[in-house]
């Protein structure tokens, strides 16, 4: 299986930079995400975590109004 992938890739000039770029993108994304999670304000996290519950309450209230 590796022969089918490795063969055509060897003929592309400068192909060795793509794995490095993808590793950098991966590392930068998850580092930024990790930083955001630890610096997010607790009020914002609590607000966002209660959104699904608020929407469910609105749906239940509208069903009760129709009855």
Chimera marker file (.cmm) of the C-alpha trace (Angstrom):
<marker_set name="trace">
<marker id="1" x="0.000" y="0.000" z="0.000" r="1" g="1" b="0" radius="0.5"/>
<marker id="2" x="2.798" y="2.410" z="0.867" r="1" g="1" b="0" radius="0.5"/>
<marker id="3" x="4.336" y="1.907" z="-2.586" r="1" g="1" b="0" radius="0.5"/>
<marker id="4" x="1.231" y="3.384" z="-4.215" r="1" g="1" b="0" radius="0.5"/>
<marker id="5" x="1.454" y="6.493" z="-2.049" r="1" g="1" b="0" radius="0.5"/>
<marker id="6" x="5.205" y="6.911" z="-1.794" r="1" g="1" b="0" radius="0.5"/>
<marker id="7" x="6.016" y="6.468" z="-5.489" r="1" g="1" b="0" radius="0.5"/>
<marker id="8" x="4.011" y="9.374" z="-6.963" r="1" g="1" b="0" radius="0.5"/>
<marker id="9" x="4.859" y="11.645" z="-4.046" r="1" g="1" b="0" radius="0.5"/>
<marker id="10" x="8.598" y="11.228" z="-4.615" r="1" g="1" b="0" radius="0.5"/>
<marker id="11" x="8.222" y="12.747" z="-8.064" r="1" g="1" b="0" radius="0.5"/>
<marker id="12" x="6.741" y="15.995" z="-6.669" r="1" g="1" b="0" radius="0.5"/>
<marker id="13" x="9.394" y="18.603" z="-6.012" r="1" g="1" b="0" radius="0.5"/>
<marker id="14" x="9.232" y="20.149" z="-2.524" r="1" g="1" b="0" radius="0.5"/>
<marker id="15" x="6.699" y="17.635" z="-1.203" r="1" g="1" b="0" radius="0.5"/>
<marker id="16" x="8.592" y="17.263" z="2.096" r="1" g="1" b="0" radius="0.5"/>
<marker id="17" x="7.280" y="20.649" z="3.277" r="1" g="1" b="0" radius="0.5"/>
<marker id="18" x="3.619" y="19.512" z="3.409" r="1" g="1" b="0" radius="0.5"/>
<marker id="19" x="3.944" y="17.253" z="6.470" r="1" g="1" b="0" radius="0.5"/>
<marker id="20" x="5.795" y="20.031" z="8.296" r="1" g="1" b="0" radius="0.5"/>
<marker id="21" x="3.081" y="22.566" z="7.437" r="1" g="1" b="0" radius="0.5"/>
<marker id="22" x="0.299" y="20.214" z="8.513" r="1" g="1" b="0" radius="0.5"/>
<marker id="23" x="2.071" y="19.499" z="11.813" r="1" g="1" b="0" radius="0.5"/>
<marker id="24" x="2.475" y="23.234" z="12.443" r="1" g="1" b="0" radius="0.5"/>
<marker id="25" x="-1.208" y="23.899" z="11.696" r="1" g="1" b="0" radius="0.5"/>
<marker id="26" x="-2.227" y="21.048" z="14.007" r="1" g="1" b="0" radius="0.5"/>
<marker id="27" x="0.065" y="22.230" z="16.806" r="1" g="1" b="0" radius="0.5"/>
<marker id="28" x="-0.920" y="25.904" z="16.525" r="1" g="1" b="0" radius="0.5"/>
<marker id="29" x="-4.664" y="25.115" z="16.428" r="1" g="1" b="0" radius="0.5"/>
<marker id="30" x="-4.639" y="22.905" z="19.519" r="1" g="1" b="0" radius="0.5"/>
<marker id="31" x="-2.284" y="25.234" z="21.402" r="1" g="1" b="0" radius="0.5"/>
<marker id="32" x="-4.636" y="28.156" z="20.719" r="1" g="1" b="0" radius="0.5"/>
<marker id="33" x="-7.648" y="26.060" z="21.711" r="1" g="1" b="0" radius="0.5"/>
<marker id="34" x="-5.933" y="24.977" z="24.936" r="1" g="1" b="0" radius="0.5"/>
<marker id="35" x="-5.052" y="28.608" z="25.720" r="1" g="1" b="0" radius="0.5"/>
<marker id="36" x="-8.639" y="29.768" z="25.012" r="1" g="1" b="0" radius="0.5"/>
<marker id="37" x="-10.143" y="27.098" z="27.268" r="1" g="1" b="0" radius="0.5"/>
<marker id="38" x="-7.991" y="28.076" z="30.211" r="1" g="1" b="0" radius="0.5"/>
<marker id="39" x="-8.449" y="31.828" z="29.762" r="1" g="1" b="0" radius="0.5"/>
<marker id="40" x="-12.209" y="31.827" z="29.057" r="1" g="1" b="0" radius="0.5"/>
<marker id="41" x="-14.292" y="33.639" z="31.628" r="1" g="1" b="0" radius="0.5"/>
<marker id="42" x="-16.443" y="31.442" z="33.857" r="1" g="1" b="0" radius="0.5"/>
<marker id="43" x="-19.519" y="33.611" z="33.214" r="1" g="1" b="0" radius="0.5"/>
<marker id="44" x="-19.212" y="33.019" z="29.475" r="1" g="1" b="0" radius="0.5"/>
<marker id="45" x="-18.838" y="29.255" z="29.963" r="1" g="1" b="0" radius="0.5"/>
<marker id="46" x="-21.906" y="29.155" z="32.233" r="1" g="1" b="0" radius="0.5"/>
<marker id="47" x="-23.931" y="31.227" z="29.745" r="1" g="1" b="0" radius="0.5"/>
<marker id="48" x="-23.034" y="29.000" z="26.816" r="1" g="1" b="0" radius="0.5"/>
<marker id="49" x="-23.613" y="25.799" z="28.769" r="1" g="1" b="0" radius="0.5"/>
<marker id="50" x="-27.164" y="26.845" z="29.690" r="1" g="1" b="0" radius="0.5"/>
<marker id="51" x="-28.244" y="27.672" z="26.109" r="1" g="1" b="0" radius="0.5"/>
<marker id="52" x="-29.568" y="24.174" z="25.276" r="1" g="1" b="0" radius="0.5"/>
<marker id="53" x="-31.575" y="24.123" z="28.502" r="1" g="1" b="0" radius="0.5"/>
<marker id="54" x="-33.094" y="27.546" z="27.783" r="1" g="1" b="0" radius="0.5"/>
<marker id="55" x="-34.126" y="26.447" z="24.296" r="1" g="1" b="0" radius="0.5"/>
<marker id="56" x="-35.707" y="23.282" z="25.690" r="1" g="1" b="0" radius="0.5"/>
<marker id="57" x="-37.680" y="25.344" z="28.209" r="1" g="1" b="0" radius="0.5"/>
<marker id="58" x="-38.922" y="27.643" z="25.441" r="1" g="1" b="0" radius="0.5"/>
<marker id="59" x="-40.117" y="24.652" z="23.409" r="1" g="1" b="0" radius="0.5"/>
<marker id="60" x="-41.890" y="23.148" z="26.407" r="1" g="1" b="0" radius="0.5"/>
<marker id="61" x="-43.535" y="26.486" z="27.263" r="1" g="1" b="0" radius="0.5"/>
<marker id="62" x="-44.774" y="26.961" z="23.693" r="1" g="1" b="0" radius="0.5"/>
<marker id="63" x="-46.260" y="23.425" z="23.710" r="1" g="1" b="0" radius="0.5"/>
<marker id="64" x="-48.066" y="24.175" z="26.978" r="1" g="1" b="0" radius="0.5"/>
<marker id="65" x="-49.457" y="27.418" z="25.514" r="1" g="1" b="0" radius="0.5"/>
<marker id="66" x="-50.945" y="25.476" z="22.585" r="1" g="1" b="0" radius="0.5"/>
<marker id="67" x="-52.717" y="23.003" z="24.898" r="1" g="1" b="0" radius="0.5"/>
<link id1="1" id2="2" r="1" g="1" b="0" radius="0.2"/>
<link id1="2" id2="3" r="1" g="1" b="0" radius="0.2"/>
<link id1="3" id2="4" r="1" g="1" b="0" radius="0.2"/>
<link id1="4" id2="5" r="1" g="1" b="0" radius="0.2"/>
<link id1="5" id2="6" r="1" g="1" b="0" radius="0.2"/>
<link id1="6" id2="7" r="1" g="1" b="0" radius="0.2"/>
<link id1="7" id2="8" r="1" g="1" b="0" radius="0.2"/>
<link id1="8" id2="9" r="1" g="1" b="0" radius="0.2"/>
<link id1="9" id2="10" r="1" g="1" b="0" radius="0.2"/>
<link id1="10" id2="11" r="1" g="1" b="0" radius="0.2"/>
<link id1="11" id2="12" r="1" g="1" b="0" radius="0.2"/>
<link id1="12" id2="13" r="1" g="1" b="0" radius="0.2"/>
<link id1="13" id2="14" r="1" g="1" b="0" radius="0.2"/>
<link id1="14" id2="15" r="1" g="1" b="0" radius="0.2"/>
<link id1="15" id2="16" r="1" g="1" b="0" radius="0.2"/>
<link id1="16" id2="17" r="1" g="1" b="0" radius="0.2"/>
<link id1="17" id2="18" r="1" g="1" b="0" radius="0.2"/>
<link id1="18" id2="19" r="1" g="1" b="0" radius="0.2"/>
<link id1="19" id2="20" r="1" g="1" b="0" radius="0.2"/>
<link id1="20" id2="21" r="1" g="1" b="0" radius="0.2"/>
<link id1="21" id2="22" r="1" g="1" b="0" radius="0.2"/>
<link id1="22" id2="23" r="1" g="1" b="0" radius="0.2"/>
<link id1="23" id2="24" r="1" g="1" b="0" radius="0.2"/>
<link id1="24" id2="25" r="1" g="1" b="0" radius="0.2"/>
<link id1="25" id2="26" r="1" g="1" b="0" radius="0.2"/>
<link id1="26" id2="27" r="1" g="1" b="0" radius="0.2"/>
<link id1="27" id2="28" r="1" g="1" b="0" radius="0.2"/>
<link id1="28" id2="29" r="1" g="1" b="0" radius="0.2"/>
<link id1="29" id2="30" r="1" g="1" b="0" radius="0.2"/>
<link id1="30" id2="31" r="1" g="1" b="0" radius="0.2"/>
<link id1="31" id2="32" r="1" g="1" b="0" radius="0.2"/>
<link id1="32" id2="33" r="1" g="1" b="0" radius="0.2"/>
<link id1="33" id2="34" r="1" g="1" b="0" radius="0.2"/>
<link id1="34" id2="35" r="1" g="1" b="0" radius="0.2"/>
<link id1="35" id2="36" r="1" g="1" b="0" radius="0.2"/>
<link id1="36" id2="37" r="1" g="1" b="0" radius="0.2"/>
<link id1="37" id2="38" r="1" g="1" b="0" radius="0.2"/>
<link id1="38" id2="39" r="1" g="1" b="0" radius="0.2"/>
<link id1="39" id2="40" r="1" g="1" b="0" radius="0.2"/>
<link id1="40" id2="41" r="1" g="1" b="0" radius="0.2"/>
<link id1="41" id2="42" r="1" g="1" b="0" radius="0.2"/>
<link id1="42" id2="43" r="1" g="1" b="0" radius="0.2"/>
<link id1="43" id2="44" r="1" g="1" b="0" radius="0.2"/>
<link id1="44" id2="45" r="1" g="1" b="0" radius="0.2"/>
<link id1="45" id2="46" r="1" g="1" b="0" radius="0.2"/>
<link id1="46" id2="47" r="1" g="1" b="0" radius="0.2"/>
<link id1="47" id2="48" r="1" g="1" b="0" radius="0.2"/>
<link id1="48" id2="49" r="1" g="1" b="0" radius="0.2"/>
<link id1="49" id2="50" r="1" g="1" b="0" radius="0.2"/>
<link id1="50" id2="51" r="1" g="1" b="0" radius="0.2"/>
<link id1="51" id2="52" r="1" g="1" b="0" radius="0.2"/>
<link id1="52" id2="53" r="1" g="1" b="0" radius="0.2"/>
<link id1="53" id2="54" r="1" g="1" b="0" radius="0.2"/>
<link id1="54" id2="55" r="1" g="1" b="0" radius="0.2"/>
<link id1="55" id2="56" r="1" g="1" b="0" radius="0.2"/>
<link id1="56" id2="57" r="1" g="1" b="0" radius="0.2"/>
<link id1="57" id2="58" r="1" g="1" b="0" radius="0.2"/>
<link id1="58" id2="59" r="1" g="1" b="0" radius="0.2"/>
<link id1="59" id2="60" r="1" g="1" b="0" radius="0.2"/>
<link id1="60" id2="61" r="1" g="1" b="0" radius="0.2"/>
<link id1="61" id2="62" r="1" g="1" b="0" radius="0.2"/>
<link id1="62" id2="63" r="1" g="1" b="0" radius="0.2"/>
<link id1="63" id2="64" r="1" g="1" b="0" radius="0.2"/>
<link id1="64" id2="65" r="1" g="1" b="0" radius="0.2"/>
<link id1="65" id2="66" r="1" g="1" b="0" radius="0.2"/>
<link id1="66" id2="67" r="1" g="1" b="0" radius="0.2"/>
</marker_set>
